[in-house]
């Protein structure tokens, strides 16, 4: 009887010891998982901090590009106003007459004169190419501004927890300046892209019937020359 009781006690202690060991193993595994996550967070923070300088440099470059694009846009608008009569005359007389000159400020008309066998699809691709630069910048600049805004927020929050008011102000100045730059760049280039889109659409609508009519006329001339031969 006494032996049975001792055996039961030893069996119960073994079971309790097994449960306790499994519990400690789970706690150890959980602690290791938390440590891995913390290491990943530290690594992501350090890597994201490396993006700050390249993003700021890109924002400055895109800002000067937007000013350059704005200057070219204003010049093109002035040229289009001065060359409106020449463009109207071109639509009446055609692009394949001798001595025809492309009016300044009308890139698709200049392309149609330079390449007389141009098709409608090629004009569409050329129109997209004219807008590609400013349209791309108008979409990229806000994202870069957001990146340059979020990166200093981490050090700013850390400075807030440490009570470092100067560190907070320095990081927030960089963050707000970056997002302002991004929005200014996006506003300038979006306005340019929208207006250029309207200009190129008007130019396409005017040129496509002329290009198609001249292509049909060229086919007829070739057929007549073959019949005459």
PAZA-653243 format. One record per residue: residue number from 1; x, y, z of N, C-alpha, C in turn; chain. Coordinates in Angstrom, 3 decimals, m for minus. Atoms other than C-alpha are relative to their C-alpha. Layout:
# residues N
[r NUM,[X,Y,Z],[X,Y,Z],[X,Y,Z],"A"]
...
This chain:
# residues 229
[r 1,[0.833,m1.217,0.000],[0.000,0.000,0.000],[0.858,1.254,0.000],"A"]
[r 2,[m0.904,m1.163,m0.094],[2.766,2.401,0.974],[0.772,0.166,m1.303],"A"]
[r 3,[m0.725,m0.072,1.277],[4.679,1.521,m2.207],[m0.860,0.600,m1.096],"A"]
[r 4,[0.903,m0.554,1.014],[1.617,2.328,m4.340],[m0.107,1.517,0.141],"A"]
[r 5,[0.125,m1.455,m0.236],[1.267,5.764,m2.717],[1.267,0.720,m0.448],"A"]
[r 6,[m1.276,m0.618,0.393],[4.960,6.528,m3.253],[0.105,0.047,m1.524],"A"]
[r 7,[m0.050,0.034,1.474],[4.723,5.466,m6.888],[m0.921,1.051,m0.608],"A"]
[r 8,[0.928,m1.011,0.514],[1.678,7.671,m7.435],[0.564,1.398,0.174],"A"]
[r 9,[m0.590,m1.328,m0.227],[3.469,10.646,m5.868],[1.123,0.280,m0.988],"A"]
[r 10,[m1.100,m0.190,0.948],[6.532,10.107,m8.017],[m0.518,0.209,m1.413],"A"]
[r 11,[0.580,m0.167,1.349],[4.381,9.781,m11.146],[m0.584,1.383,m0.169],"A"]
[r 12,[0.578,m1.345,0.061],[2.531,12.999,m10.297],[1.075,1.059,m0.094],"A"]
[r 13,[m1.086,m0.993,0.071],[5.782,14.874,m9.741],[0.653,m0.002,m1.365],"A"]
[r 14,[m0.573,0.078,1.349],[7.116,13.617,m13.063],[m0.890,0.730,m1.000],"A"]
[r 15,[0.930,m0.676,0.910],[3.949,14.827,m14.838],[0.068,1.508,0.182],"A"]
[r 16,[m0.094,m1.447,m0.257],[4.160,18.227,m13.128],[1.304,0.555,m0.545],"A"]
[r 17,[m1.289,m0.452,0.531],[7.841,18.436,m13.977],[m0.015,0.083,m1.520],"A"]
[r 18,[0.085,m0.032,1.459],[7.064,17.628,m17.631],[m0.785,1.191,m0.502],"A"]
[r 19,[0.803,m1.166,0.393],[4.359,20.279,m17.847],[0.788,1.292,0.204],"A"]
[r 20,[m0.800,m1.197,m0.266],[6.656,22.845,m16.237],[1.112,0.181,m1.013],"A"]
[r 21,[m1.063,m0.100,1.009],[9.460,22.019,m18.681],[m0.533,0.468,m1.337],"A"]
[r 22,[0.598,m0.432,1.271],[7.162,22.410,m21.679],[m0.370,1.476,0.051],"A"]
[r 23,[0.380,m1.415,m0.148],[5.916,25.725,m20.303],[1.232,0.904,m0.097],"A"]
[r 24,[m1.230,m0.790,0.073],[9.465,26.989,m19.817],[0.557,0.030,m1.417],"A"]
[r 25,[m0.480,0.042,1.388],[10.356,25.884,m23.357],[m0.798,0.959,m0.878],"A"]
[r 26,[0.824,m0.940,0.785],[7.424,27.823,m24.780],[0.359,1.444,0.318],"A"]
[r 27,[m0.390,m1.361,m0.388],[8.405,30.919,m22.799],[1.327,0.378,m0.646],"A"]
[r 28,[m1.302,m0.268,0.630],[11.970,30.624,m24.081],[m0.151,0.254,m1.487],"A"]
[r 29,[0.238,m0.187,1.433],[10.749,30.248,m27.668],[m0.674,1.348,m0.276],"A"]
[r 30,[0.687,m1.284,0.163],[8.435,33.258,m27.268],[0.963,1.162,0.202],"A"]
[r 31,[m0.983,m1.055,m0.260],[11.266,35.346,m25.814],[0.956,0.151,m1.177],"A"]
[r 32,[m0.875,m0.063,1.169],[13.496,34.435,m28.743],[m0.705,0.636,m1.183],"A"]
[r 33,[0.770,m0.611,1.104],[10.742,35.386,m31.200],[m0.092,1.503,0.178],"A"]
[r 34,[0.066,m1.438,m0.270],[10.342,38.769,m29.518],[1.344,0.668,m0.276],"A"]
[r 35,[m1.331,m0.546,0.247],[14.098,39.312,m29.685],[0.288,0.112,m1.494],"A"]
[r 36,[m0.183,m0.049,1.457],[14.135,38.466,m33.401],[m0.782,1.167,m0.596],"A"]
[r 37,[0.818,m1.108,0.503],[11.308,40.937,m34.031],[0.645,1.334,0.337],"A"]
[r 38,[m0.669,m1.251,m0.381],[13.162,43.638,m32.104],[1.233,0.247,m0.854],"A"]
[r 39,[m1.172,m0.155,0.866],[16.296,42.977,m34.122],[m0.403,0.444,m1.397],"A"]
[r 40,[0.500,m0.421,1.314],[14.285,43.278,m37.337],[m0.447,1.452,0.015],"A"]
[r 41,[0.425,m1.396,m0.111],[12.762,46.547,m36.138],[1.192,0.942,0.006],"A"]
[r 42,[m1.210,m0.828,m0.025],[16.207,47.949,m35.349],[0.660,0.057,m1.370],"A"]
[r 43,[m0.598,0.033,1.335],[17.492,46.830,m38.747],[m0.794,0.859,m0.976],"A"]
[r 44,[0.837,m0.822,0.881],[14.525,48.415,m40.565],[0.176,1.481,0.292],"A"]
[r 45,[m0.196,m1.405,m0.357],[15.024,51.641,m38.639],[1.328,0.520,m0.549],"A"]
[r 46,[m1.308,m0.424,0.483],[18.710,51.791,m39.537],[0.031,0.100,m1.522],"A"]
[r 47,[0.030,m0.030,1.462],[18.072,50.956,m43.197],[m0.833,1.174,m0.504],"A"]
[r 48,[0.842,m1.127,0.428],[15.236,53.500,m43.514],[0.695,1.328,0.220],"A"]
[r 49,[m0.734,m1.240,m0.245],[17.494,56.151,m42.022],[1.005,0.280,m1.107],"A"]
[r 50,[m0.948,m0.188,1.098],[19.927,55.553,m44.897],[m0.648,0.631,m1.228],"A"]
[r 51,[0.694,m0.557,1.164],[17.263,56.630,m47.411],[m0.183,1.512,0.090],"A"]
[r 52,[0.321,m1.410,m0.200],[17.005,60.135,m45.980],[0.788,0.907,m0.944],"A"]
[r 53,[m0.840,m0.863,0.839],[19.949,61.726,m47.797],[m0.320,m0.149,m1.490],"A"]
[r 54,[0.354,0.111,1.428],[19.168,60.235,m51.270],[m1.360,0.602,m0.331],"A"]
[r 55,[1.334,m0.559,0.273],[15.503,61.236,m50.979],[0.048,1.524,m0.020],"A"]
[r 56,[m0.116,m1.464,m0.017],[16.392,64.826,m50.058],[0.712,0.504,m1.254],"A"]
[r 57,[m0.702,m0.396,1.230],[18.845,65.008,m52.967],[m0.932,m0.092,m1.206],"A"]
[r 58,[0.948,0.146,1.101],[16.174,63.695,m55.344],[m1.049,1.102,0.008],"A"]
[r 59,[0.991,m1.077,m0.081],[13.676,66.260,m54.080],[0.584,1.320,m0.510],"A"]
[r 60,[m0.638,m1.238,0.492],[16.141,69.098,m54.734],[0.153,m0.054,m1.521],"A"]
[r 61,[m0.150,0.143,1.451],[16.866,67.753,m58.237],[m1.340,0.164,m0.704],"A"]
[r 62,[1.326,m0.113,0.617],[13.169,67.402,m59.024],[m0.561,1.415,0.116],"A"]
[r 63,[0.453,m1.391,m0.127],[12.535,70.921,m57.729],[0.583,0.853,m1.122],"A"]
[r 64,[m0.617,m0.757,1.096],[15.036,72.382,m60.197],[m0.541,m0.468,m1.355],"A"]
[r 65,[0.601,0.486,1.246],[13.597,70.142,m62.911],[m1.372,0.619,m0.217],"A"]
[r 66,[1.331,m0.594,0.141],[10.110,71.479,m62.210],[0.096,1.468,m0.418],"A"]
[r 67,[m0.196,m1.386,0.427],[11.404,75.050,m62.542],[0.423,0.057,m1.467],"A"]
[r 68,[m0.415,0.065,1.400],[13.123,74.124,m65.805],[m1.193,m0.331,m0.906],"A"]
[r 69,[1.180,0.373,0.782],[9.942,72.462,m67.066],[m1.000,1.149,m0.070],"A"]
[r 70,[0.915,m1.140,0.002],[7.910,75.507,m66.052],[0.462,1.069,m0.978],"A"]
[r 71,[m0.522,m0.961,0.976],[10.218,77.789,m68.047],[m0.248,m0.445,m1.430],"A"]
[r 72,[0.265,0.508,1.342],[9.956,75.549,m71.108],[m1.476,0.027,m0.350],"A"]
[r 73,[1.444,m0.017,0.212],[6.199,75.351,m70.685],[m0.485,1.414,m0.352],"A"]
[r 74,[0.395,m1.383,0.287],[5.814,79.143,m70.601],[0.494,0.430,m1.374],"A"]
[r 75,[m0.529,m0.322,1.324],[8.054,79.488,m73.661],[m0.831,m0.670,m1.095],"A"]
[r 76,[0.814,0.699,0.989],[6.032,76.871,m75.531],[m1.375,0.647,m0.150],"A"]
[r 77,[1.286,m0.690,0.080],[2.796,78.650,m74.649],[0.089,1.278,m0.817],"A"]
[r 78,[m0.191,m1.222,0.795],[4.176,81.897,m76.075],[0.203,m0.339,m1.475],"A"]
[r 79,[m0.224,0.407,1.388],[5.360,80.098,m79.219],[m1.290,m0.476,m0.660],"A"]
[r 80,[1.264,0.471,0.561],[1.982,78.446,m79.706],[m0.922,1.166,m0.340],"A"]
[r 81,[0.840,m1.155,0.289],[0.226,81.777,m79.490],[0.477,0.726,m1.250],"A"]
[r 82,[m0.538,m0.681,1.176],[2.554,83.309,m82.068],[m0.131,m0.845,m1.266],"A"]
[r 83,[0.038,0.864,1.178],[2.440,80.279,m84.366],[m1.366,m0.573,m0.317],"A"]
[r 84,[1.334,0.540,0.226],[m1.303,79.712,m84.320],[m0.440,0.158,m1.453],"A"]
[r 85,[0.365,m0.221,1.402],[m1.814,81.248,m87.772],[0.780,m0.934,m0.923],"A"]
[r 86,[m0.805,0.901,0.821],[1.051,79.214,m89.215],[m0.518,m1.432,0.103],"A"]
[r 87,[0.549,1.341,m0.163],[m0.485,76.031,m87.788],[m1.306,m0.145,m0.769],"A"]
[r 88,[1.249,0.034,0.769],[m3.876,76.872,m89.307],[0.288,m0.087,m1.496],"A"]
[r 89,[m0.384,0.055,1.411],[m2.200,77.468,m92.678],[0.541,m1.381,m0.356],"A"]
[r 90,[m0.530,1.338,0.241],[m0.398,74.138,m92.340],[m1.126,m1.008,m0.171],"A"]
[r 91,[1.123,0.924,0.109],[m3.707,72.326,m91.831],[m0.724,0.152,m1.338],"A"]
[r 92,[0.676,m0.229,1.285],[m5.098,73.902,m95.003],[0.852,m0.456,m1.181],"A"]
[r 93,[m0.879,0.272,1.145],[m2.064,73.427,m97.263],[0.646,m1.378,0.063],"A"]
[r 94,[m0.582,1.334,m0.115],[m0.804,70.068,m95.929],[1.435,0.024,0.477],"A"]
[r 95,[m1.355,0.126,m0.555],[2.452,68.798,m94.526],[1.031,m0.440,m1.037],"A"]
[r 96,[m0.918,0.569,0.985],[3.951,67.497,m97.791],[0.320,0.946,m1.142],"A"]
[r 97,[m0.372,m0.960,1.047],[4.273,70.630,m99.835],[1.448,0.427,0.201],"A"]
[r 98,[m1.411,m0.387,m0.044],[7.733,71.942,m100.648],[0.183,1.262,0.843],"A"]
[r 99,[m0.356,m1.189,m0.782],[9.336,74.398,m98.259],[m0.862,0.237,1.225],"A"]
[r 100,[0.855,m0.196,m1.160],[6.812,73.842,m95.459],[0.855,m0.035,1.264],"A"]
[r 101,[m0.724,m0.089,m1.267],[8.098,74.794,m92.004],[m0.955,m0.290,1.151],"A"]
[r 102,[0.821,0.339,m1.168],[6.855,73.489,m88.695],[m0.125,1.218,0.908],"A"]
[r 103,[0.158,m1.103,m0.946],[5.370,76.172,m86.432],[0.581,m0.363,1.362],"A"]
[r 104,[m0.603,0.259,m1.308],[7.220,76.486,m83.140],[m1.093,m0.167,1.059],"A"]
[r 105,[0.968,0.262,m1.059],[5.414,75.152,m80.108],[m0.993,m1.085,m0.332],"A"]
[r 106,[0.893,1.086,0.428],[3.633,72.394,m82.072],[0.859,m1.225,m0.323],"A"]
[r 107,[m0.944,1.109,0.234],[5.797,69.264,m81.632],[m0.546,m1.090,m0.909],"A"]
[r 108,[0.564,1.052,0.848],[3.390,66.844,m83.321],[m0.045,0.438,m1.459],"A"]
[r 109,[m0.026,m0.510,1.372],[3.112,69.066,m86.379],[1.415,m0.073,m0.564],"A"]
[r 110,[m1.390,0.097,0.450],[6.904,69.232,m86.565],[0.362,m1.450,m0.319],"A"]
[r 111,[m0.266,1.417,0.257],[7.038,65.421,m86.355],[m0.685,m0.464,m1.279],"A"]
[r 112,[0.724,0.382,1.221],[4.408,65.057,m89.091],[0.697,0.528,m1.245],"A"]
[r 113,[m0.734,m0.561,1.145],[6.463,67.317,m91.381],[1.313,m0.738,m0.204],"A"]
[r 114,[m1.292,0.679,0.110],[9.746,65.583,m90.587],[m0.159,m1.427,m0.511],"A"]
[r 115,[0.250,1.377,0.427],[8.274,62.103,m91.106],[m1.348,m0.048,m0.705],"A"]
[r 116,[1.234,m0.148,0.763],[5.710,62.310,m93.875],[m0.826,m1.287,m0.051],"A"]
[r 117,[0.745,1.263,0.003],[4.751,58.632,m93.620],[m0.475,m0.386,1.401],"A"]
[r 118,[0.364,0.294,m1.386],[3.828,58.915,m89.947],[m1.455,m0.444,0.089],"A"]
[r 119,[1.357,0.520,m0.176],[0.725,57.079,m88.731],[m0.642,0.603,1.252],"A"]
[r 120,[0.730,m0.488,m1.164],[m1.928,57.885,m86.143],[0.579,m0.557,1.301],"A"]
[r 121,[m0.562,0.610,m1.210],[m0.440,55.438,m83.650],[1.332,0.637,0.389],"A"]
[r 122,[m1.292,m0.642,m0.290],[2.976,57.031,m83.950],[m0.196,1.392,0.583],"A"]
[r 123,[0.311,m1.302,m0.576],[1.457,60.429,m83.247],[m0.466,m0.141,1.451],"A"]
[r 124,[0.446,0.237,m1.376],[m0.242,59.013,m80.146],[1.185,m0.289,0.925],"A"]
[r 125,[m1.189,0.323,m0.808],[3.050,57.576,m78.882],[0.842,1.247,0.219],"A"]
[r 126,[m0.778,m1.237,m0.144],[4.815,60.879,m79.547],[m0.660,0.953,0.994],"A"]
[r 127,[0.708,m0.864,m0.958],[2.120,62.746,m77.603],[0.220,m0.476,1.429],"A"]
[r 128,[m0.273,0.530,m1.334],[2.581,60.423,m74.627],[1.422,0.297,0.427],"A"]
[r 129,[m1.391,m0.302,m0.317],[6.339,60.940,m74.827],[0.215,1.450,0.399],"A"]
[r 130,[m0.124,m1.412,m0.345],[5.897,64.704,m74.669],[m0.407,0.269,1.446],"A"]
[r 131,[0.494,m0.218,m1.363],[4.081,64.402,m71.332],[0.643,m0.904,1.038],"A"]
[r 132,[m0.458,1.044,m0.906],[5.990,61.499,m69.820],[0.808,0.554,1.169],"A"]
[r 133,[m0.877,m0.514,m1.051],[8.572,63.520,m67.880],[m0.759,0.691,1.122],"A"]
[r 134,[0.714,m0.761,m1.032],[6.299,65.966,m66.065],[m1.070,m0.851,0.673],"A"]
[r 135,[1.011,0.859,m0.610],[3.611,63.340,m65.525],[0.630,m0.944,1.024],"A"]
[r 136,[m0.694,0.876,m0.933],[6.105,60.980,m63.891],[0.417,0.752,1.263],"A"]
[r 137,[m0.448,m0.790,m1.156],[7.508,63.733,m61.652],[m1.186,0.385,0.875],"A"]
[r 138,[1.171,m0.397,m0.786],[4.015,64.833,m60.604],[m0.502,m1.137,0.884],"A"]
[r 139,[0.420,1.142,m0.820],[3.386,61.320,m59.255],[1.076,m0.429,0.994],"A"]
[r 140,[m1.093,0.459,m0.864],[6.826,60.575,m57.787],[0.269,0.990,1.122],"A"]
[r 141,[m0.370,m1.018,m0.987],[7.377,63.883,m55.964],[m0.792,m0.098,1.308],"A"]
[r 142,[0.701,0.133,m1.289],[4.553,63.468,m53.381],[0.434,m1.220,0.800],"A"]
[r 143,[m0.449,1.185,m0.721],[5.760,59.951,m52.556],[1.361,0.224,0.654],"A"]
[r 144,[m1.296,m0.316,m0.599],[9.315,61.173,m52.039],[m0.154,0.947,1.182],"A"]
[r 145,[0.250,m0.903,m1.118],[8.003,64.006,m49.872],[m0.546,m0.727,1.214],"A"]
[r 146,[0.541,0.779,m1.117],[6.048,61.506,m47.782],[1.087,m0.845,0.667],"A"]
[r 147,[m1.102,0.787,m0.566],[9.114,59.283,m47.372],[0.898,0.884,0.860],"A"]
[r 148,[m0.870,m0.900,m0.749],[11.244,62.247,m46.307],[m0.702,0.606,1.212],"A"]
[r 149,[0.742,m0.464,m1.181],[8.485,63.235,m43.866],[m0.037,m1.062,1.089],"A"]
[r 150,[0.158,1.059,m0.982],[8.103,59.853,m42.203],[1.316,m0.414,0.645],"A"]
[r 151,[m1.281,0.445,m0.564],[11.811,59.090,m41.729],[0.382,0.797,1.251],"A"]
[r 152,[m0.384,m0.730,m1.225],[12.477,61.961,m39.249],[m1.012,m0.125,1.133],"A"]
[r 153,[0.987,0.100,m1.067],[9.291,61.178,m37.315],[0.438,m0.968,1.097],"A"]
[r 154,[m0.497,0.932,m1.010],[10.983,58.243,m35.583],[0.932,0.670,0.994],"A"]
[r 155,[m0.849,m0.741,m0.938],[13.833,60.341,m34.119],[m0.743,1.092,0.759],"A"]
[r 156,[0.764,m1.048,m0.694],[11.324,63.091,m33.311],[m0.788,m0.588,1.167],"A"]
[r 157,[0.738,0.644,m1.092],[9.172,60.695,m31.257],[0.937,m0.469,1.108],"A"]
[r 158,[m0.985,0.407,m1.012],[12.278,59.363,m29.531],[0.451,1.208,0.823],"A"]
[r 159,[m0.380,m1.223,m0.722],[13.313,62.917,m28.679],[m1.124,0.460,0.916],"A"]
[r 160,[1.143,m0.359,m0.844],[9.799,63.515,m27.347],[m0.019,m0.828,1.276],"A"]
[r 161,[m0.021,0.842,m1.196],[10.090,60.542,m25.002],[1.165,0.341,0.916],"A"]
[r 162,[m1.159,m0.385,m0.810],[13.516,61.767,m23.865],[m0.101,1.420,0.539],"A"]
[r 163,[0.153,m1.378,m0.437],[12.246,65.319,m23.355],[0.926,0.972,m0.702],"A"]
[r 164,[m0.928,m0.844,0.760],[14.629,66.731,m25.987],[m0.802,0.854,m0.983],"A"]
[r 165,[0.823,m0.877,0.844],[12.687,69.684,m27.412],[0.754,0.425,m1.250],"A"]
[r 166,[m0.786,m0.416,1.155],[15.515,70.769,m29.710],[0.054,m1.108,m1.055],"A"]
[r 167,[m0.004,1.105,0.949],[15.718,67.303,m31.271],[m1.329,m0.142,m0.718],"A"]
[r 168,[1.329,0.060,0.631],[11.965,67.347,m31.894],[m0.114,1.054,m1.090],"A"]
[r 169,[0.142,m1.106,0.964],[12.099,70.740,m33.627],[0.878,m0.225,m1.228],"A"]
[r 170,[m0.891,0.224,1.139],[15.093,69.808,m35.796],[m0.565,m1.059,m0.954],"A"]
[r 171,[0.542,1.060,0.852],[13.489,66.607,m37.055],[m1.291,0.419,m0.681],"A"]
[r 172,[1.259,m0.439,0.604],[10.085,68.205,m37.638],[0.229,1.041,m1.084],"A"]
[r 173,[m0.312,m0.982,1.044],[11.652,71.069,m39.601],[0.359,m0.714,m1.302],"A"]
[r 174,[m0.366,0.773,1.192],[13.210,68.548,m41.994],[m1.226,m0.687,m0.604],"A"]
[r 175,[1.177,0.724,0.489],[9.963,66.569,m42.236],[m0.955,0.932,m0.738],"A"]
[r 176,[0.950,m0.923,0.625],[7.730,69.557,m43.004],[0.584,0.651,m1.250],"A"]
[r 177,[m0.632,m0.585,1.184],[10.245,71.101,m45.424],[m0.048,m0.978,m1.168],"A"]
[r 178,[m0.002,1.005,1.069],[10.442,67.847,m47.379],[m1.378,m0.148,m0.624],"A"]
[r 179,[1.343,0.187,0.555],[6.680,67.452,m47.726],[m0.445,1.252,m0.762],"A"]
[r 180,[0.326,m1.221,0.740],[6.346,71.109,m48.799],[0.663,m0.026,m1.371],"A"]
[r 181,[m0.695,0.113,1.283],[8.982,70.576,m51.496],[m0.722,m0.974,m0.922],"A"]
[r 182,[0.685,0.989,0.819],[7.200,67.463,m52.710],[m1.313,0.504,m0.561],"A"]
[r 183,[1.295,m0.509,0.460],[3.825,69.185,m52.918],[0.162,1.127,m1.019],"A"]
[r 184,[m0.247,m1.079,0.965],[5.233,72.241,m54.708],[0.405,m0.585,m1.348],"A"]
[r 185,[m0.434,0.646,1.248],[6.983,70.046,m57.273],[m1.180,m0.671,m0.693],"A"]
[r 186,[1.150,0.694,0.588],[3.842,67.960,m57.795],[m1.008,0.987,m0.574],"A"]
[r 187,[0.964,m0.994,0.487],[1.654,71.061,m58.180],[0.453,0.605,m1.325],"A"]
[r 188,[m0.523,m0.609,1.234],[3.910,72.627,m60.818],[m0.087,m0.982,m1.160],"A"]
[r 189,[m0.045,0.966,1.103],[4.380,69.481,m62.866],[m1.393,m0.514,m0.372],"A"]
[r 190,[1.358,0.437,0.338],[0.721,68.440,m62.602],[m0.710,1.043,m0.857],"A"]
[r 191,[0.586,m1.061,0.823],[m0.372,71.822,m63.967],[0.565,m0.040,m1.415],"A"]
[r 192,[m0.624,0.071,1.322],[2.130,71.515,m66.811],[m0.535,m1.205,m0.778],"A"]
[r 193,[0.471,1.213,0.681],[1.060,67.945,m67.608],[m1.442,0.136,m0.452],"A"]
[r 194,[1.413,m0.148,0.366],[m2.643,68.826,m67.601],[m0.168,0.927,m1.198],"A"]
[r 195,[0.117,m0.951,1.114],[m2.202,71.819,m69.897],[0.597,m0.580,m1.277],"A"]
[r 196,[m0.605,0.617,1.185],[0.141,69.950,m72.236],[m0.898,m1.084,m0.581],"A"]
[r 197,[0.931,1.031,0.473],[m2.358,67.114,m72.431],[m1.092,0.618,m0.855],"A"]
[r 198,[1.029,m0.703,0.771],[m4.984,69.581,m73.632],[0.566,0.479,m1.329],"A"]
[r 199,[m0.621,m0.477,1.229],[m2.597,71.123,m76.180],[0.205,m1.148,m0.993],"A"]
[r 200,[m0.300,1.117,0.883],[m1.532,67.756,m77.573],[m1.271,m0.664,m0.524],"A"]
[r 201,[1.274,0.554,0.475],[m5.118,66.496,m77.745],[m0.568,0.856,m1.129],"A"]
[r 202,[0.472,m0.895,1.059],[m6.122,69.568,m79.784],[0.827,m0.177,m1.273],"A"]
[r 203,[m0.875,0.179,1.153],[m3.106,69.060,m82.021],[m0.276,m1.322,m0.712],"A"]
[r 204,[0.314,1.302,0.598],[m3.939,65.391,m82.550],[m1.312,0.047,m0.776],"A"]
[r 205,[1.305,m0.089,0.668],[m7.557,66.140,m83.394],[0.120,0.743,m1.327],"A"]
[r 206,[m0.167,m0.775,1.227],[m6.409,68.656,m85.994],[0.863,m0.732,m1.025],"A"]
[r 207,[m0.960,0.597,0.925],[m3.573,66.573,m87.486],[m0.429,m1.356,m0.544],"A"]
[r 208,[0.308,1.366,0.417],[m5.017,63.064,m87.670],[m0.802,m0.043,m1.305],"A"]
[r 209,[0.690,0.029,1.302],[m7.575,63.793,m90.447],[0.909,0.405,m1.159],"A"]
[r 210,[m0.920,m0.417,1.054],[m4.858,65.582,m92.429],[0.979,m1.118,m0.348],"A"]
[r 211,[m0.959,1.082,0.237],[m2.368,62.726,m92.011],[m0.674,m1.164,m0.725],"A"]
[r 212,[0.709,1.102,0.654],[m4.966,60.110,m92.969],[m0.364,0.342,m1.434],"A"]
[r 213,[0.351,m0.414,1.367],[m6.099,62.106,m95.999],[1.226,m0.006,m0.896],"A"]
[r 214,[m1.224,m0.007,0.804],[m2.515,62.565,m97.183],[0.480,m1.419,m0.271],"A"]
[r 215,[m0.384,1.395,0.227],[m1.849,58.835,m96.726],[m0.854,m0.630,m1.096],"A"]
[r 216,[0.888,0.520,1.042],[m4.893,57.959,m98.832],[0.373,0.584,m1.357],"A"]
[r 217,[m0.380,m0.639,1.257],[m3.832,60.466,m101.472],[1.296,m0.594,m0.554],"A"]
[r 218,[m1.258,0.601,0.453],[m0.341,58.966,m101.597],[m0.236,m1.389,m0.581],"A"]
[r 219,[0.316,1.334,0.529],[m1.790,55.481,m102.113],[m0.624,0.122,m1.383],"A"]
[r 220,[0.640,m0.191,1.312],[m3.938,56.749,m104.978],[1.024,0.407,m1.046],"A"]
[r 221,[m1.032,m0.425,0.959],[m0.943,58.447,m106.613],[0.856,m1.185,m0.411],"A"]
[r 222,[m0.796,1.182,0.325],[1.048,55.220,m106.390],[m0.767,m0.944,m0.913],"A"]
[r 223,[0.808,0.866,0.858],[m1.823,53.236,m107.917],[m0.098,0.559,m1.416],"A"]
[r 224,[0.071,m0.614,1.329],[m2.180,55.718,m110.765],[1.316,m0.118,m0.752],"A"]
[r 225,[m1.316,0.121,0.652],[1.540,55.632,m111.445],[0.252,m1.434,m0.468],"A"]
[r 226,[m0.145,1.383,0.439],[1.457,51.838,m111.566],[m0.830,m0.282,m1.232],"A"]
[r 227,[0.869,0.207,1.167],[m1.473,51.873,m113.991],[0.577,0.681,m1.232],"A"]
[r 228,[m0.582,m0.703,1.145],[0.288,54.426,m116.148],[1.223,m0.742,m0.521],"A"]
[r 229,[m1.184,0.754,0.449],[3.440,52.293,m116.196],[m0.420,m1.287,m0.721],"A"]
